Amino acid sequence: MRINKFTNKRCVIAILSIITLGYTQFTFADPTSIGVGVGWSNSPYKSYSASFYPVPHIDYDNGLFFIDDLSAGFYLYNENNQSISLGARYLSNEFKPHDSDNHRLKQLDTRHTTVLAEIEYSIVTDWGGFSTSIGADVLNESNSILFNADYTVPYIQGDLIIAPTIGVSWANSKHNNYYYGVSNKESLRSGLHHFSANSSFTPSLEVVAQYTLTDNIATFGGVHIEKLTGDAADSPMVDNSILTSVYMGLSYKF
């Protein structure tokens, strides 16, 4: 689930669905669940209002095929607490000029969402869960190549699961130039200086919680924070390099 509009990884709720009380066992606590929630996030762009948005939740995994909110795919390997998967993920990054109150940004081109083809490796150990993935834009919108690595250590107490995660993402120059660059034509229209963005890293911190209310119903919520660095933060489109999203909802397990 891509909660934050600018984060580059699956939501850690996916991890909650595969980590049990003895989380060295790679079994699925919630093999099939659906849910809905609401989220709030700010934006890196100048005079771009924070927004509320719906948070859909779909979690299905039969050990061969999975649907994880805005991701879907199949396993190339899934044994011994480890998995390698190949799938597709919706990347919700976007920029709509009319959503900004900055008159210069209103003159820029729209930046669209896209879909990534992604391969991911995950392992669950006594010391937590680690995953790493690499994805590439398949719709020829941004020509993004994104790399992500994150580490999660869950805390489980009865019906409560809390999972803090630290991570880092790398985006290639084409991704950053699409979402944060200013072309020569845009510069002439808007008065912003021309800006060509290089690749950059984005560290992140996320805390996700899940509390089981009944045998079938659970609540979930979380906070995600990430820090733009390098040319992504230095873009003339950007005035906020610290991005925050907060979300919560209910899920139903079948």
GUBALUM-140200 format. One record per atom (N, C-alpha, C): x negated, y negated, z; residue in three letters. Coordinates in steps of 0.05 Angstrom, whole numbers, padded with zeros to 5 digits, always signed. Example, Ala and Ser with C-alpha at 12.3 -4.5 7.8 and 13.67 -1.06 7.14 Angstrom:
-00264+00114+00156ALA
-00246+00090+00156ALA
-00264+00066+00156ALA
-00257+00045+00142SER
-00273+00021+00143SER
-00258-00001+00157SER
***
This chain:
-00017+00024+00000MET
+00000+00000+00000MET
-00018-00025+00000MET
-00014-00043-00019ARG
-00030-00067-00021ARG
-00015-00089-00008ARG
-00019-00092+00018ILE
-00003-00112+00033ILE
-00011-00140+00025ILE
-00037-00146+00030ASN
-00046-00173+00023ASN
-00048-00176-00007ASN
-00039-00198-00017LYS
-00040-00203-00046LYS
-00068-00203-00058LYS
-00088-00207-00040PHE
-00115-00209-00051PHE
-00134-00187-00040PHE
-00124-00168-00025THR
-00141-00147-00016THR
-00144-00126-00037THR
-00166-00110-00036ASN
-00173-00092-00058ASN
-00172-00063-00050ASN
-00158-00056-00030LYS
-00157-00029-00021LYS
-00129-00020-00013LYS
-00126+00006-00010ARG
-00100+00016+00000ARG
-00097+00007+00029ARG
-00072+00004+00036CYS
-00066-00002+00064CYS
-00074+00022+00082CYS
-00084+00016+00106VAL
-00093+00037+00124VAL
-00070+00054+00134VAL
-00045+00046+00130ILE
-00023+00063+00137ILE
-00026+00091+00124ILE
-00039+00091+00100ALA
-00044+00117+00088ALA
-00061+00135+00106ALA
-00080+00122+00120ILE
-00097+00137+00138ILE
-00080+00148+00162ILE
-00061+00132+00171LEU
-00044+00142+00193LEU
-00029+00167+00186LEU
-00023+00170+00160SER
-00008+00194+00152SER
-00024+00219+00149SER
-00051+00217+00152ILE
-00068+00241+00149ILE
-00084+00246+00173ILE
-00083+00229+00194ILE
-00099+00233+00218ILE
-00080+00242+00240ILE
-00084+00266+00251THR
-00069+00277+00272THR
-00084+00273+00299THR
-00072+00283+00321LEU
-00084+00279+00347LEU
-00112+00291+00347LEU
-00115+00314+00335GLY
-00142+00325+00331GLY
-00150+00319+00303GLY
-00160+00295+00299TYR
-00161+00285+00271TYR
-00185+00296+00256TYR
-00199+00316+00267THR
-00218+00331+00250THR
-00203+00350+00232THR
-00178+00355+00237GLN
-00162+00372+00220GLN
-00149+00355+00199GLN
-00154+00361+00174PHE
-00145+00344+00152PHE
-00117+00354+00144PHE
-00097+00348+00161THR
-00070+00355+00156THR
-00052+00331+00155THR
-00029+00334+00144PHE
-00011+00311+00139PHE
+00010+00310+00161PHE
+00009+00288+00177ALA
+00029+00285+00198ALA
+00056+00277+00187ALA
+00056+00261+00166ASP
+00081+00251+00153ASP
+00079+00257+00124ASP
+00084+00282+00115PRO
+00080+00289+00087PRO
+00099+00274+00068PRO
+00123+00267+00077THR
+00141+00251+00060THR
+00155+00231+00078THR
+00152+00206+00071SER
+00166+00185+00086SER
+00171+00161+00067SER
+00192+00146+00073ILE
+00198+00122+00058ILE
+00204+00100+00079ILE
+00201+00076+00071GLY
+00207+00054+00089GLY
+00207+00027+00076GLY
+00212+00007+00092VAL
+00212-00020+00081VAL
+00205-00039+00104VAL
+00193-00061+00096GLY
+00185-00081+00116GLY
+00182-00108+00103GLY
+00170-00126+00118VAL
+00166-00153+00109VAL
+00138-00162+00116VAL
+00126-00178+00099GLY
+00099-00187+00104GLY
+00096-00217+00099GLY
+00075-00228+00110TRP
+00069-00256+00106TRP
+00039-00259+00100TRP
+00032-00275+00081SER
+00004-00280+00074SER
-00001-00308+00065SER
-00025-00318+00070ASN
-00033-00344+00059ASN
-00047-00339+00032ASN
-00056-00361+00020SER
-00068-00359-00006SER
-00095-00374-00006SER
-00114-00365-00023PRO
-00139-00380-00024PRO
-00137-00406-00041PRO
-00116-00408-00057TYR
-00115-00430-00076TYR
-00106-00457-00063TYR
-00115-00478-00074LYS
-00108-00505-00064LYS
-00078-00511-00065LYS
-00068-00521-00043SER
-00040-00529-00042SER
-00020-00508-00051SER
-00027-00483-00044TYR
-00011-00460-00051TYR
+00001-00449-00025TYR
+00027-00450-00023SER
+00040-00444+00002SER
+00037-00414+00010SER
+00036-00409+00036ALA
+00038-00382+00046ALA
+00066-00371+00039ALA
+00068-00345+00037SER
+00093-00333+00028SER
+00100-00308+00043SER
+00127-00303+00044PHE
+00137-00278+00054PHE
+00143-00260+00031PHE
+00141-00234+00034TYR
+00146-00216+00012TYR
+00155-00189+00023TYR
+00170-00173+00008PRO
+00179-00147+00017PRO
+00155-00127+00017PRO
+00156-00108+00035VAL
+00135-00088+00037VAL
+00148-00060+00034VAL
+00147-00049+00010PRO
+00158-00022+00006PRO
+00138-00001+00016PRO
+00149+00021+00026HIS
+00131+00043+00035HIS
+00141+00069+00024HIS
+00124+00083+00010ILE
+00130+00110+00000ILE
+00105+00127+00005ILE
+00108+00149+00019ASP
+00086+00166+00025ASP
+00093+00195+00019ASP
+00083+00206-00002TYR
+00088+00233-00010TYR
+00061+00246-00017TYR
+00056+00271-00006ASP
+00031+00285-00012ASP
+00036+00314-00008ASP
+00032+00329-00030ASN
+00035+00358-00029ASN
+00009+00373-00030ASN
-00013+00358-00026GLY
-00040+00369-00027GLY
-00052+00370-00055GLY
-00035+00366-00075LEU
-00044+00365-00103LEU
-00039+00337-00115LEU
-00015+00326-00110PHE
-00006+00301-00121PHE
+00003+00283-00098PHE
-00002+00257-00101PHE
+00006+00239-00079PHE
+00018+00213-00091PHE
+00036+00201-00075ILE
+00046+00174-00080ILE
+00041+00159-00054ILE
+00026+00138-00055ASP
+00018+00122-00032ASP
+00026+00093-00037ASP
+00051+00087-00032ASP
+00061+00060-00036ASP
+00057+00051-00065ASP
+00037+00034-00070LEU
+00032+00024-00097LEU
+00011+00039-00112LEU
+00004+00063-00102SER
-00016+00080-00114SER
-00004+00107-00120SER
-00014+00121-00140ALA
-00006+00148-00145ALA
-00028+00163-00160ALA
-00030+00189-00155GLY
-00051+00204-00169GLY
-00051+00233-00161GLY
-00073+00246-00167PHE
-00076+00274-00160PHE
-00104+00279-00150PHE
-00107+00302-00135TYR
-00132+00309-00123TYR
-00149+00326-00142TYR
-00174+00318-00145LEU
-00194+00335-00158LEU
-00206+00355-00139LEU
-00207+00347-00113TYR
-00217+00364-00092TYR
-00203+00355-00066TYR
-00194+00375-00050ASN
-00180+00368-00025ASN
-00183+00391-00005ASN
-00207+00394+00006GLU
-00212+00415+00025GLU
-00233+00405+00046GLU
-00234+00420+00069ASN
-00255+00415+00088ASN
-00257+00386+00097ASN
-00234+00374+00103ASN
-00232+00347+00113ASN
-00241+00326+00093ASN
-00244+00334+00068GLN
-00254+00315+00047GLN
-00235+00316+00023GLN
-00234+00295+00009SER
-00218+00294-00016SER
-00231+00276-00036SER
-00227+00283-00061ILE
-00233+00266-00084ILE
-00208+00263-00101ILE
-00199+00239-00105SER
-00174+00235-00120SER
-00178+00217-00144SER
-00161+00221-00163LEU
-00160+00204-00187LEU
-00132+00193-00190LEU
-00129+00167-00193GLY
-00102+00156-00195GLY
-00101+00128-00206GLY
-00078+00115-00202ALA
-00074+00088-00211ALA
-00063+00072-00188ALA
-00071+00046-00187ARG
-00062+00029-00166ARG
-00055+00002-00177ARG
-00032-00009-00167TYR
-00023-00035-00175TYR
-00040-00056-00160TYR
-00052-00075-00175LEU
-00068-00096-00163LEU
-00051-00122-00163LEU
-00044-00131-00140SER
-00024-00153-00138SER
-00036-00181-00139SER
-00062-00183-00143ASN
-00074-00210-00146ASN
-00061-00225-00169ASN
-00054-00251-00164GLU
-00042-00267-00185GLU
-00045-00297-00178GLU
-00042-00313-00198PHE
-00041-00342-00194PHE
-00020-00353-00213PHE
+00000-00368-00202LYS
+00021-00381-00217LYS
+00018-00411-00213LYS
+00011-00425-00235PRO
+00006-00454-00232PRO
+00029-00470-00219PRO
+00054-00462-00225HIS
+00076-00478-00214HIS
+00080-00473-00184HIS
+00067-00453-00173ASP
+00069-00448-00144ASP
+00050-00466-00128ASP
+00032-00480-00142SER
+00014-00498-00128SER
+00024-00526-00129SER
+00020-00541-00107ASP
+00028-00570-00107ASP
+00006-00588-00115ASP
-00017-00576-00123ASN
-00040-00592-00133ASN
-00036-00597-00162ASN
-00036-00622-00170HIS
-00030-00629-00198HIS
-00051-00619-00217HIS
-00075-00615-00208ARG
-00096-00605-00226ARG
-00093-00575-00230ARG
-00086-00560-00208LEU
-00082-00532-00211LEU
-00057-00525-00228LEU
-00038-00544-00228LYS
-00014-00539-00245LYS
-00021-00538-00274LYS
-00045-00548-00282GLN
-00053-00549-00310GLN
-00068-00524-00319GLN
-00073-00506-00300LEU
-00089-00482-00306LEU
-00071-00460-00317LEU
-00084-00439-00328ASP
-00070-00416-00339ASP
-00061-00397-00317ASP
-00040-00382-00323THR
-00030-00362-00304THR
-00050-00339-00303THR
-00054-00328-00280ARG
-00070-00303-00276ARG
-00052-00281-00267ARG
-00052-00259-00282HIS
-00031-00238-00278HIS
-00040-00215-00260HIS
-00021-00201-00249THR
-00026-00175-00236THR
-00035-00155-00257THR
-00045-00132-00247THR
-00054-00111-00266THR
-00053-00084-00252THR
-00062-00064-00267VAL
-00063-00036-00256VAL
-00092-00026-00258VAL
-00101-00014-00237LEU
-00128-00003-00237LEU
-00127+00027-00240LEU
-00145+00039-00256ALA
-00150+00067-00255ALA
-00172+00071-00234ALA
-00168+00089-00215GLU
-00185+00090-00191GLU
-00193+00118-00183GLU
-00218+00122-00176ILE
-00227+00147-00164ILE
-00236+00141-00136ILE
-00228+00159-00117GLU
-00233+00153-00089GLU
-00243+00179-00075GLU
-00263+00175-00057TYR
-00273+00196-00040TYR
-00266+00189-00012TYR
-00256+00209+00004SER
-00249+00205+00032SER
-00259+00228+00048SER
-00267+00223+00073ILE
-00274+00244+00092ILE
-00265+00236+00120ILE
-00255+00255+00134VAL
-00246+00251+00162VAL
-00265+00268+00180VAL
-00277+00255+00200THR
-00295+00268+00218THR
-00287+00263+00247THR
-00303+00274+00266ASP
-00299+00268+00294ASP
-00303+00239+00301ASP
-00317+00225+00284TRP
-00324+00197+00289TRP
-00307+00177+00274TRP
-00286+00187+00260GLY
-00269+00169+00245GLY
-00266+00177+00216GLY
-00253+00160+00201GLY
-00248+00166+00173GLY
-00263+00146+00155GLY
-00276+00156+00134PHE
-00290+00139+00115PHE
-00279+00144+00087PHE
-00276+00122+00072SER
-00268+00125+00044SER
-00282+00104+00027SER
-00286+00112+00002THR
-00299+00094-00017THR
-00285+00098-00044THR
-00282+00077-00059SER
-00268+00079-00085SER
-00280+00059-00105SER
-00276+00066-00130ILE
-00283+00047-00152ILE
-00259+00048-00172ILE
-00251+00024-00180GLY
-00229+00022-00198GLY
-00234+00002-00221GLY
-00220+00006-00243ALA
-00224-00011-00267ALA
-00196-00018-00278ALA
-00194-00043-00287ASP
-00169-00053-00299ASP
-00164-00038-00325ASP
-00139-00027-00327VAL
-00132-00012-00352VAL
-00112-00027-00369VAL
-00104-00051-00361LEU
-00084-00066-00377LEU
-00098-00089-00391LEU
-00124-00091-00389ASN
-00139-00112-00403ASN
-00131-00140-00395ASN
-00122-00143-00370GLU
-00115-00170-00360GLU
-00140-00184-00349GLU
-00153-00172-00330SER
-00175-00185-00317SER
-00202-00171-00323SER
-00201-00147-00335ASN
-00225-00131-00339ASN
-00241-00127-00313ASN
-00226-00125-00291SER
-00238-00122-00265SER
-00251-00094-00262SER
-00273-00094-00247ILE
-00285-00070-00235ILE
-00288-00076-00206ILE
-00275-00060-00189LEU
-00275-00064-00160LEU
-00285-00040-00146LEU
-00303-00045-00127PHE
-00314-00024-00110PHE
-00306-00030-00081PHE
-00298-00009-00066ASN
-00290-00013-00038ASN
-00301+00009-00021ASN
-00308+00002+00004ALA
-00316+00022+00024ALA
-00304+00013+00050ALA
-00293+00032+00066ASP
-00282+00024+00092ASP
-00285+00047+00112ASP
-00284+00040+00137TYR
-00288+00059+00159TYR
-00267+00054+00180TYR
-00253+00075+00189THR
-00231+00073+00208THR
-00235+00091+00231THR
-00231+00081+00255VAL
-00231+00097+00280VAL
-00204+00095+00293VAL
-00188+00115+00292PRO
-00161+00113+00304PRO
-00161+00118+00334PRO
-00142+00105+00347TYR
-00136+00109+00375TYR
-00108+00120+00377TYR
-00105+00143+00390ILE
-00079+00157+00391ILE
-00071+00162+00420ILE
-00048+00151+00428GLN
-00038+00155+00455GLN
-00009+00161+00453GLN
-00002+00187+00456GLY
+00026+00194+00454GLY
+00038+00188+00426GLY
+00059+00172+00425ASP
+00072+00165+00400ASP
+00059+00141+00386ASP
+00039+00129+00398LEU
+00026+00105+00388LEU
+00000+00112+00374LEU
-00004+00102+00350ILE
-00029+00103+00335ILE
-00038+00075+00329ILE
-00063+00069+00336ILE
-00075+00043+00328ILE
-00100+00049+00313ILE
-00103+00038+00289ALA
-00126+00044+00272ALA
-00140+00019+00263ALA
-00161+00011+00276PRO
-00177-00012+00266PRO
-00196-00003+00244PRO
-00199-00019+00224THR
-00215-00013+00200THR
-00233-00036+00193THR
-00258-00030+00188ILE
-00276-00050+00176ILE
-00282-00041+00148ILE
-00284-00061+00130GLY
-00289-00054+00102GLY
-00304-00075+00087GLY
-00312-00069+00063VAL
-00325-00088+00046VAL
-00317-00081+00017VAL
-00311-00101+00001SER
-00305-00098-00027SER
-00324-00113-00044SER
-00329-00103-00068TRP
-00346-00117-00088TRP
-00329-00120-00113TRP
-00329-00144-00124ALA
-00315-00150-00149ALA
-00334-00160-00170ALA
-00331-00150-00194ASN
-00350-00158-00215ASN
-00344-00187-00224ASN
-00361-00198-00241SER
-00359-00226-00249SER
-00333-00230-00266SER
-00325-00210-00281LYS
-00301-00214-00298LYS
-00276-00216-00280LYS
-00275-00201-00259HIS
-00253-00203-00240HIS
-00252-00231-00227HIS
-00275-00240-00217ASN
-00277-00266-00204ASN
-00272-00289-00224ASN
-00282-00286-00248ASN
-00279-00307-00268ASN
-00249-00309-00276ASN
-00235-00287-00277TYR
-00207-00287-00284TYR
-00190-00301-00263TYR
-00195-00294-00237TYR
-00178-00304-00216TYR
-00188-00330-00204TYR
-00214-00337-00208TYR
-00224-00360-00195TYR
-00240-00379-00214TYR
-00244-00371-00239GLY
-00258-00388-00257GLY
-00241-00409-00270GLY
-00254-00429-00281VAL
-00241-00451-00296VAL
-00255-00453-00323VAL
-00240-00448-00345SER
-00251-00448-00372SER
-00255-00477-00381SER
-00269-00480-00403ASN
-00273-00507-00414ASN
-00247-00521-00421ASN
-00228-00505-00433LYS
-00202-00516-00441LYS
-00187-00525-00416LYS
-00187-00508-00395GLU
-00174-00515-00371GLU
-00186-00539-00358GLU
-00212-00542-00359SER
-00226-00564-00348SER
-00218-00591-00361SER
-00215-00590-00388LEU
-00206-00614-00402LEU
-00178-00622-00395LEU
-00160-00602-00391ARG
-00132-00607-00385ARG
-00129-00617-00356ARG
-00144-00605-00338SER
-00139-00609-00309SER
-00157-00630-00296SER
-00181-00634-00307GLY
-00200-00651-00294GLY
-00218-00637-00274GLY
-00212-00611-00269LEU
-00230-00595-00253LEU
-00256-00589-00269LEU
-00278-00586-00255HIS
-00303-00580-00270HIS
-00303-00551-00279HIS
-00316-00546-00301HIS
-00318-00519-00312HIS
-00332-00502-00291HIS
-00321-00477-00288PHE
-00333-00459-00267PHE
-00332-00431-00277PHE
-00355-00418-00279SER
-00358-00390-00286SER
-00367-00375-00262SER
-00352-00356-00254ALA
-00357-00342-00228ALA
-00373-00316-00232ALA
-00392-00312-00215ASN
-00407-00287-00214ASN
-00393-00267-00195ASN
-00404-00243-00193SER
-00394-00223-00175SER
-00397-00231-00146SER
-00382-00218-00128SER
-00384-00225-00100SER
-00374-00202-00083SER
-00381-00204-00057PHE
-00372-00185-00037PHE
-00350-00198-00020PHE
-00332-00182-00009THR
-00311-00192+00009THR
-00309-00173+00032THR
-00319-00181+00056PRO
-00316-00164+00080PRO
-00287-00167+00090PRO
-00278-00147+00104SER
-00251-00147+00115SER
-00248-00133+00141SER
-00228-00140+00156LEU
-00221-00127+00181LEU
-00191-00123+00181LEU
-00182-00099+00189GLU
-00153-00093+00190GLU
-00147-00077+00215GLU
-00125-00083+00227VAL
-00115-00066+00250VAL
-00086-00059+00243VAL
-00081-00033+00241VAL
-00055-00022+00235VAL
-00045-00006+00258VAL
-00019-00008+00264ALA
-00007+00007+00286ALA
+00018+00021+00276ALA
+00023+00045+00287GLN
+00047+00059+00282GLN
+00058+00071+00308GLN
+00084+00067+00312TYR
+00096+00078+00337TYR
+00121+00094+00329TYR
+00121+00119+00338THR
+00143+00137+00332THR
+00166+00133+00351THR
+00189+00126+00340LEU
+00213+00121+00356LEU
+00229+00147+00360LEU
+00232+00162+00339THR
+00247+00188+00340THR
+00231+00208+00324THR
+00242+00232+00321ASP
+00229+00252+00304ASP
+00227+00243+00275ASP
+00244+00224+00267ASN
+00245+00216+00239ASN
+00238+00187+00234ASN
+00240+00170+00254ILE
+00238+00141+00250ILE
+00213+00131+00264ILE
+00198+00114+00251ALA
+00174+00102+00263ALA
+00173+00073+00254ALA
+00160+00057+00271THR
+00154+00029+00263THR
+00125+00027+00256THR
+00119+00008+00238PHE
+00091+00004+00231PHE
+00086-00026+00228PHE
+00061-00034+00231GLY
+00054-00062+00228GLY
+00024-00065+00227GLY
+00015-00088+00220GLY
-00013-00092+00218GLY
-00021-00121+00212GLY
-00047-00126+00216VAL
-00059-00152+00209VAL
-00084-00146+00193VAL
-00086-00160+00170HIS
-00109-00157+00152HIS
-00122-00184+00148HIS
-00148-00185+00152ILE
-00164-00210+00148ILE
-00187-00204+00130ILE
-00192-00221+00110GLU
-00215-00218+00093GLU
-00228-00245+00088GLU
-00254-00245+00081LYS
-00269-00270+00078LYS
-00281-00270+00050LYS
-00271-00289+00033LEU
-00283-00292+00007LEU
-00311-00303+00010LEU
-00330-00294-00007THR
-00357-00304-00006THR
-00366-00310-00034THR
-00390-00323-00036GLY
-00402-00328-00062GLY
-00384-00346-00080GLY
-00384-00339-00106ASP
-00370-00356-00125ASP
-00339-00355-00121ASP
-00329-00333-00110ALA
-00300-00332-00104ALA
-00293-00354-00084ALA
-00309-00359-00064ALA
-00304-00380-00044ALA
-00311-00407-00055ALA
-00330-00409-00074ASP
-00340-00435-00084ASP
-00323-00446-00107ASP
-00303-00431-00116SER
-00287-00439-00139SER
-00273-00466-00133SER
-00271-00483-00154PRO
-00256-00508-00150PRO
-00226-00503-00147PRO
-00216-00479-00152MET
-00189-00472-00147MET
-00183-00466-00117MET
-00204-00461-00102VAL
-00202-00449-00075VAL
-00208-00470-00054VAL
-00191-00471-00033ASP
-00198-00487-00009ASP
-00194-00471+00017ASP
-00190-00445+00014ASN
-00186-00428+00038ASN
-00199-00401+00033ASN
-00222-00396+00046SER
-00237-00371+00041SER
-00230-00349+00060SER
-00214-00355+00081ILE
-00206-00335+00100ILE
-00176-00328+00095ILE
-00171-00304+00086LEU
-00144-00296+00078LEU
-00133-00277+00099LEU
-00108-00282+00107THR
-00095-00267+00129THR
-00068-00258+00119THR
-00061-00233+00126SER
-00034-00223+00121SER
-00025-00208+00146SER
+00001-00211+00152VAL
+00013-00197+00175VAL
+00038-00183+00164VAL
+00043-00159+00172TYR
+00066-00144+00162TYR
+00077-00125+00182TYR
+00102-00117+00179MET
+00115-00098+00197MET
+00139-00085+00183MET
+00147-00062+00192GLY
+00170-00050+00180GLY
+00178-00024+00194GLY
+00197-00010+00182LEU
+00207+00016+00191LEU
+00203+00037+00170LEU
+00197+00062+00178SER
+00195+00084+00159SER
+00212+00107+00169SER
+00220+00124+00150TYR
+00236+00147+00156TYR
+00222+00172+00145TYR
+00217+00191+00162LYS
+00203+00216+00154LYS
+00223+00238+00149LYS
+00221+00251+00126PHE
+00239+00273+00119PHE
+00228+00300+00130PHE
***
